[in-house]
Amino acid sequence: MRTVGADVAHGAGRRLLLGLASPRWTVAIFVLLALGALAVAEAGWDPTAVMLPPFTLLGVNLAASVATNARFRRDLPLLVFHLALVALVALFTVARLTYFEGMTALTADTEFDNTFLTQSRGPLHPDRLSALRFSNEGFTEKFPERGDYHATYNAVRWWDEAGNSQVAEIGDDTPLVLDGYRIYTTARRGFSPVFRWEPTEGEVEYGTVQLQEIDGGGYAPASAWALPGGPEVWVMLDFDRVPEPQAGERVGLGAGQMLHRLVLRVGDRRQELRPGETAALEGGKLSYTGLGSWMGYRLIYDPTKPWLVATTVVAVASLLWFYARLLRRRPSLEKTK
């Protein structure tokens, strides 16, 4: 037997749900979403902070509509469609809270060291980047006989938790998936000289420098860095042109076949180096051993992606079911007139 207090509470809860399900709230939420999208696109505001509140409100509004609208409960395809919408909003919210997207660059034959050129992440992202182990094994560009587009195939070596290594071939549409992170190649790539630094005191070190990416012939690729325990060095790659592909392919931008020299600047001093030559600098000797290449990578973490795809399929299927049923009923309605 229900008490008066229970009836009052039930009525208050019902009124609250009806208020949350109001179409006016729906319109207001879509206005907030539009304003948030403009703030992100035009003012550069953080998309997670801007879009998370209206998406949360939209999920509450849809859930309240499903709970209070008796027609949804009587019409199975319509109910499934609106439940799928609620699930989509919830998944979008989880995606913004847990996502990660970053850009990194690796010279050929070097391993990922958890450094990024740019990165963004959700506040609840489960950071497992330090556990990722993969290296750039070099890339090959395949040029078609006609047209400008060319495909890039990058061999990457990766290690599992047991320390076993494997090699995979990835591209801008074929990722390597490690611990939930999808790793793609990008259009960013360039040359990377290899140096041998022999300090006056200390151990000999080998290292690479990633020059600016190839920009279609604008400026010669260059970079500046500080030698360990030595001076700051600026270096520019001087060459006539990038080698043409051979048999429709080019490996590592053709760095191994390119005639070139390096222009080295330390303070007011200028020097040119060819592979195998050495420059005497303050604090040691810098030898140029050869020219390699680097590749830019895009790392994405979004555990909700397969769920979003599946939920979208359910939403579309239920909507088709709803309209197909209406079309089947129409002839019988016309006959009765």
C-alpha positions as CSV (number, residue, x, y, z in Angstrom):
1,M,0.0,0.0,0.0
2,R,1.5,3.3,-1.1
3,T,1.7,6.2,1.4
4,V,0.9,9.8,0.8
5,G,4.6,10.7,1.1
6,A,5.4,8.1,-1.6
7,D,2.8,9.5,-3.9
8,V,4.2,13.1,-3.4
9,A,7.7,11.9,-4.0
10,H,6.6,10.0,-7.1
11,G,4.8,13.1,-8.4
12,A,7.8,15.3,-7.8
13,G,10.1,12.9,-9.5
14,R,7.7,12.7,-12.5
15,R,7.5,16.5,-12.7
16,L,11.3,16.7,-12.6
17,L,11.7,14.2,-15.4
18,L,9.1,16.0,-17.5
19,G,11.0,19.2,-16.9
20,L,14.3,17.7,-17.9
21,A,12.6,16.2,-21.0
22,S,11.2,19.5,-22.1
23,P,11.8,20.4,-25.8
24,R,12.7,23.9,-24.7
25,W,15.8,22.4,-22.9
26,T,16.6,20.5,-26.1
27,V,16.6,23.7,-28.2
28,A,18.7,25.5,-25.5
29,I,21.2,22.7,-25.4
30,F,21.6,22.7,-29.2
31,V,22.2,26.5,-29.1
32,L,24.9,25.9,-26.4
33,L,26.5,23.2,-28.7
34,A,26.5,25.6,-31.6
35,L,28.0,28.4,-29.5
36,G,30.6,26.0,-28.1
37,A,31.6,24.8,-31.7
38,L,32.1,28.5,-32.7
39,A,34.2,29.1,-29.6
40,V,36.4,26.1,-30.4
41,A,36.7,27.0,-34.1
42,E,37.1,30.7,-33.9
43,A,38.6,31.4,-30.4
44,G,40.6,28.2,-30.0
45,W,38.9,27.3,-26.7
46,D,39.6,23.8,-25.3
47,P,37.0,21.5,-26.9
48,T,36.7,19.2,-24.0
49,A,35.9,21.9,-21.5
50,V,33.5,23.7,-23.8
51,M,31.6,20.7,-25.2
52,L,31.4,18.4,-22.3
53,P,28.7,20.3,-20.3
54,P,26.2,20.6,-23.2
55,F,26.8,17.0,-24.2
56,T,26.1,15.9,-20.6
57,L,22.9,17.9,-20.5
58,L,21.8,16.5,-23.9
59,G,22.3,13.0,-22.6
60,V,20.1,13.8,-19.5
61,N,17.5,15.4,-21.8
62,L,17.3,12.4,-24.1
63,A,17.2,9.9,-21.2
64,A,14.4,11.9,-19.5
65,S,12.5,12.0,-22.8
66,V,12.7,8.2,-23.2
67,A,11.6,7.7,-19.6
68,T,8.6,10.0,-19.8
69,N,7.3,9.4,-23.3
70,A,4.9,6.5,-23.4
71,R,5.0,6.3,-27.1
72,F,8.6,5.2,-27.0
73,R,7.8,2.3,-24.7
74,R,4.9,1.2,-27.0
75,D,7.0,1.4,-30.2
76,L,10.1,-0.9,-30.1
77,P,12.1,0.5,-33.1
78,L,11.5,4.1,-31.9
79,L,12.6,3.1,-28.4
80,V,15.7,1.4,-29.7
81,F,16.6,4.5,-31.8
82,H,16.3,6.9,-28.9
83,L,18.2,4.6,-26.6
84,A,20.9,4.5,-29.2
85,L,21.0,8.3,-29.3
86,V,21.4,8.3,-25.5
87,A,24.3,5.8,-25.8
88,L,25.9,7.9,-28.6
89,V,25.9,11.0,-26.4
90,A,27.3,9.0,-23.5
91,L,30.0,7.6,-25.7
92,F,31.0,11.0,-27.1
93,T,31.3,12.2,-23.5
94,V,33.5,9.3,-22.5
95,A,35.6,9.8,-25.7
96,R,36.3,13.4,-24.8
97,L,37.3,12.5,-21.3
98,T,39.7,9.7,-22.2
99,Y,41.1,10.6,-25.7
100,F,44.7,11.3,-26.6
101,E,46.1,12.7,-29.9
102,G,49.8,13.5,-30.4
103,M,52.4,14.1,-33.1
104,T,55.9,12.7,-32.9
105,A,58.8,12.3,-35.3
106,L,61.4,9.5,-35.5
107,T,64.6,9.3,-37.4
108,A,65.2,6.0,-39.3
109,D,66.6,3.3,-37.0
110,T,65.6,5.1,-33.8
111,E,63.1,4.2,-31.1
112,F,60.2,6.2,-29.7
113,D,61.2,8.0,-26.5
114,N,57.8,9.4,-25.4
115,T,58.5,12.9,-26.7
116,F,55.9,14.8,-28.8
117,L,55.8,17.8,-31.1
118,T,52.2,18.4,-30.1
119,Q,49.7,16.6,-28.0
120,S,46.2,16.9,-26.4
121,R,44.4,14.6,-24.1
122,G,41.2,14.2,-22.0
123,P,41.4,14.7,-18.2
124,L,40.7,11.0,-17.6
125,H,43.2,9.6,-20.2
126,P,44.9,6.4,-18.8
127,D,48.4,7.4,-19.7
128,R,50.3,4.2,-21.0
129,L,52.5,6.0,-23.5
130,S,55.7,5.2,-21.6
131,A,55.1,1.5,-22.2
132,L,55.0,1.8,-26.0
133,R,58.0,0.5,-27.8
134,F,58.4,0.9,-31.5
135,S,61.0,2.2,-33.9
136,N,61.2,3.6,-37.4
137,E,62.7,1.1,-39.8
138,G,62.6,3.5,-42.8
139,F,59.9,4.3,-45.3
140,T,59.3,3.9,-49.1
141,E,57.3,6.1,-51.3
142,K,55.6,4.5,-54.3
143,F,54.7,6.9,-57.2
144,P,52.0,6.1,-59.7
145,E,52.6,6.4,-63.4
146,R,49.9,9.2,-63.6
147,G,48.8,11.7,-61.0
148,D,50.5,13.4,-58.0
149,Y,49.3,11.2,-55.1
150,H,51.8,8.6,-53.9
151,A,51.5,6.1,-51.2
152,T,54.0,5.8,-48.3
153,Y,54.8,2.5,-46.7
154,N,56.7,2.7,-43.4
155,A,58.2,-0.4,-41.7
156,V,58.1,-0.2,-37.9
157,R,59.5,-2.6,-35.4
158,W,57.6,-3.0,-32.2
159,W,58.1,-5.0,-29.0
160,D,55.5,-6.8,-26.9
161,E,55.4,-7.1,-23.1
162,A,57.6,-10.2,-23.2
163,G,60.3,-8.2,-25.2
164,N,59.7,-10.1,-28.5
165,S,60.0,-7.8,-31.5
166,Q,58.0,-7.9,-34.7
167,V,57.9,-5.8,-37.9
168,A,54.7,-4.2,-39.3
169,E,54.1,-2.0,-42.3
170,I,51.9,1.0,-41.7
171,G,50.6,4.1,-43.5
172,D,48.3,7.1,-43.1
173,D,45.3,4.7,-43.4
174,T,46.8,1.5,-41.9
175,P,47.8,1.9,-38.3
176,L,49.9,-0.1,-35.9
177,V,47.8,-0.7,-32.8
178,L,49.8,-0.9,-29.5
179,D,48.0,-1.0,-26.1
180,G,45.0,0.8,-27.5
181,Y,47.0,3.5,-29.3
182,R,46.7,3.7,-33.1
183,I,49.9,4.9,-34.8
184,Y,49.7,6.3,-38.3
185,T,52.3,7.9,-40.6
186,T,51.7,11.5,-41.7
187,A,52.7,13.7,-44.6
188,R,55.4,15.2,-42.4
189,R,58.9,13.9,-43.3
190,G,62.4,15.2,-43.9
191,F,66.1,14.7,-43.8
192,S,68.2,13.8,-40.8
193,P,72.0,14.1,-40.7
194,V,73.9,11.7,-38.5
195,F,76.8,13.1,-36.5
196,R,79.7,11.8,-34.4
197,W,80.6,14.2,-31.5
198,E,84.0,13.6,-29.9
199,P,84.3,16.0,-26.9
200,T,87.7,17.1,-25.6
201,E,86.7,15.5,-22.3
202,G,84.2,12.7,-22.2
203,E,82.9,9.8,-24.3
204,V,82.2,9.8,-28.0
205,E,78.5,10.2,-28.9
206,Y,76.5,9.6,-32.0
207,G,73.3,11.5,-32.7
208,T,70.9,12.6,-35.4
209,V,69.3,16.0,-36.1
210,Q,65.9,16.3,-37.7
211,L,65.9,19.1,-40.2
212,Q,62.8,21.0,-41.2
213,E,60.3,19.0,-43.2
214,I,60.3,19.1,-46.9
215,D,58.1,22.1,-47.9
216,G,57.9,21.8,-51.7
217,G,61.1,23.8,-52.5
218,G,60.5,26.9,-50.3
219,Y,63.5,27.0,-47.9
220,A,66.4,24.6,-47.6
221,P,65.8,22.4,-44.5
222,A,67.8,23.5,-41.5
223,S,67.9,23.1,-37.7
224,A,69.8,24.4,-34.6
225,W,70.8,22.5,-31.5
226,A,73.3,22.5,-28.7
227,L,76.0,19.9,-28.6
228,P,76.4,18.0,-25.3
229,G,79.0,20.1,-23.4
230,G,79.7,22.1,-26.5
231,P,78.5,25.1,-28.5
232,E,75.2,25.7,-30.2
233,V,75.3,24.7,-33.9
234,W,73.1,25.7,-36.8
235,V,73.1,23.4,-39.9
236,M,71.5,23.6,-43.3
237,L,71.2,21.0,-46.0
238,D,72.5,22.3,-49.3
239,F,71.4,20.3,-52.4
240,D,70.2,20.9,-55.9
241,R,67.1,18.6,-55.9
242,V,65.6,15.6,-54.2
243,P,66.4,12.4,-56.3
244,E,63.7,11.2,-58.7
245,P,62.1,7.9,-57.9
246,Q,63.6,4.8,-59.4
247,A,61.2,2.2,-60.9
248,G,58.3,4.2,-59.2
249,E,59.9,4.0,-55.8
250,R,62.0,6.2,-53.5
251,V,63.5,5.1,-50.2
252,G,63.9,7.6,-47.4
253,L,63.4,10.6,-49.7
254,G,66.5,9.4,-51.6
255,A,68.9,10.5,-48.9
256,G,71.3,7.7,-49.7
257,Q,71.7,8.8,-53.3
258,M,71.5,12.6,-53.0
259,L,74.5,14.8,-53.8
260,H,74.7,17.3,-51.0
261,R,76.7,19.2,-48.4
262,L,76.0,20.6,-45.0
263,V,76.4,24.3,-44.2
264,L,77.6,24.5,-40.6
265,R,77.4,27.7,-38.5
266,V,78.9,28.1,-35.0
267,G,78.7,31.8,-34.0
268,D,80.2,33.8,-36.8
269,R,82.1,30.8,-38.2
270,R,80.8,29.1,-41.4
271,Q,82.0,25.7,-42.6
272,E,80.8,23.2,-45.2
273,L,80.9,19.4,-44.6
274,R,80.4,16.5,-46.8
275,P,79.9,12.9,-45.6
276,G,83.0,11.7,-43.7
277,E,84.4,15.2,-43.1
278,T,85.1,16.7,-39.6
279,A,84.9,20.2,-38.1
280,A,87.0,21.2,-35.1
281,L,84.8,23.1,-32.7
282,E,85.2,24.6,-29.3
283,G,85.0,21.6,-26.9
284,G,85.6,18.9,-29.4
285,K,85.3,17.5,-33.0
286,L,82.0,17.1,-35.0
287,S,82.1,14.5,-37.8
288,Y,79.3,14.2,-40.4
289,T,78.8,10.5,-41.0
290,G,75.9,10.5,-43.4
291,L,72.3,11.5,-44.3
292,G,69.2,9.7,-43.3
293,S,65.5,10.6,-43.0
294,W,62.7,11.0,-40.5
295,M,59.0,10.3,-40.4
296,G,56.2,12.1,-38.6
297,Y,53.7,9.9,-36.7
298,R,50.2,10.5,-35.4
299,L,49.2,8.7,-32.2
300,I,45.5,8.4,-31.4
301,Y,43.8,6.8,-28.4
302,D,40.0,6.4,-28.5
303,P,38.6,3.2,-26.9
304,T,35.0,4.2,-27.7
305,K,35.5,4.1,-31.5
306,P,34.2,0.5,-32.1
307,W,31.3,1.2,-29.7
308,L,30.4,4.4,-31.5
309,V,30.4,2.5,-34.8
310,A,28.2,-0.3,-33.4
311,T,25.8,2.1,-31.8
312,T,25.5,4.1,-35.0
313,V,24.7,1.0,-36.9
314,V,22.0,0.1,-34.3
315,A,20.5,3.6,-34.6
316,V,20.4,3.6,-38.4
317,A,18.9,0.0,-38.4
318,S,16.2,0.9,-35.9
319,L,15.3,4.0,-37.9
320,L,15.0,2.0,-41.1
321,W,12.9,-0.5,-39.3
322,F,10.6,2.3,-38.1
323,Y,10.1,3.8,-41.6
324,A,9.9,0.4,-43.3
325,R,7.0,-0.5,-41.0
326,L,5.2,2.7,-41.9
327,L,5.6,2.0,-45.6
328,R,4.2,-1.5,-45.1
329,R,1.2,-0.1,-43.3
330,R,0.3,2.6,-45.9
331,P,-1.3,0.4,-48.5
332,S,-3.6,-1.2,-46.0
333,L,-4.6,2.2,-44.7
334,E,-5.4,3.4,-48.3
335,K,-7.6,0.3,-49.0
336,T,-9.8,1.1,-46.0
337,K,-10.6,4.6,-47.2
